[in-house]
Amino acid sequence: MDAEIIGFATEKLANLEARDLRRSLKPTSRRGAAATRDDDTLISFSDNDYLGLGTEPEVIAAGIDAAKKFGAGAGASRLVTGDVPLNQRVEDRLAAIKGTEAALLFGSGYLANIGAIPVLAGPEDVIILDELSHSCIHAGAALSRARVIRFRHNDVDHAAQVLRDAAPFRRALIITETVFSMDGDRAPLQDLAALCANHHAWLMTDDAHGLGVIDANNPAPVQMGTLSKAAGAYGGYVCGPQALIDLLVNRARSFVYTTGLPPFVLGAADKALEIIASDKARREKVLANARLFCRLAGLDEPQSAIVPLILGEADAALAFSARLQAEGFLVTAIRPPTVPEGTARLRFAFSALHREADIRRLAENVNSFRAAA
Ligand SMILES: *Cc1c(COP(=O)(O)O)cnc(C)c1O
């Protein structure tokens, strides 16, 4: 039996290797914008910790206080004894930031999507997704057993056509990201909301890369996201009307059947959200850094903290990343299946902690490698 499993895995891995798609883990220690791996300290342009809150002493101290008070783990699911009092505080902060009635925390953003989507839609319904939606949105849609149809990226006319062609159905749920994770562009939320209003469809957004960076003025009644990116901690959430939140508490499987978030994470997230709500200078700095880089590298004006440089094949992206690493920059190559075939890229993620001199040197290196290619 062992030999069979080993043979199966080895063959699959060799196949990935042959296409430059095999990935492996690389232990990395982060401090601010610095990342140390293989004894090399690099300036990281690959973190989603856009505001630098993940290594902010105040955030860490709040996490430690919470762990001292409530323990290392929640001890049970929230519906049993795992509802550490800090959950409600973090949920209140999220609802206030998003302007919704209520919010519910999940173990991660992935768990929020695979839990909430099947509560909102079922077998008689249709889910219409932007084709570049994150893997966990696709996973949630598949678990719902609704009919799932993709529309062309950010193409509201195509979404409308897909919606018309999908009839008859009981209900329609349209899902998109506020800020696309691998492209950094933003969804036409007002147009999608208008489409939903005209067709009695519901709009749900994934704000994983927006929270703390973009003030979206988001019209969607259901807004999920994560505390693992700009909030620097961990955990997912869904914000929406109180009745929907109460239903998720009862019905979302990835909420009901899993342990509550650990106190450290809740304490850290609570402090991080307090900073996000009050410190606008940090978010302005992130976007100013992204804009500076794009201007220097001759790229289009960025719409978020994320700037892609599309290179095509996986080997080209890997080689470019290795050259930047030799110059002291950590910019990981993003390859299929994370992005569509033929669109392997470098993904630059800017932080409020990046220094202007480092961004200038990064842009110079990028420009000279592109000129040589
Ligand atoms: C990272 C991410 C998630 C998952 O969030 P986690 O908290 O890391 O599980 C969901 N959606 C999008 C768009 C993401 O980028």
The ligand as an ORCA input file, in Angstrom:
! r2SCAN-3c Opt
* xyz 0 1
  C      -6.594     35.373      1.187
  C      -7.937     35.375      0.589
  C      -8.983     34.645      1.149
  C      -8.781     33.682      2.287
  O      -8.529     34.337      3.490
  P      -7.762     33.543      4.641
  O      -8.156     34.265      5.881
  O      -6.315     33.643      4.330
  O      -8.257     32.133      4.608
  C     -10.231     34.761      0.599
  N     -10.446     35.540     -0.473
  C      -9.469     36.244     -1.052
  C      -9.765     37.083     -2.230
  C      -8.178     36.167     -0.551
  O      -7.192     36.826     -1.140
*
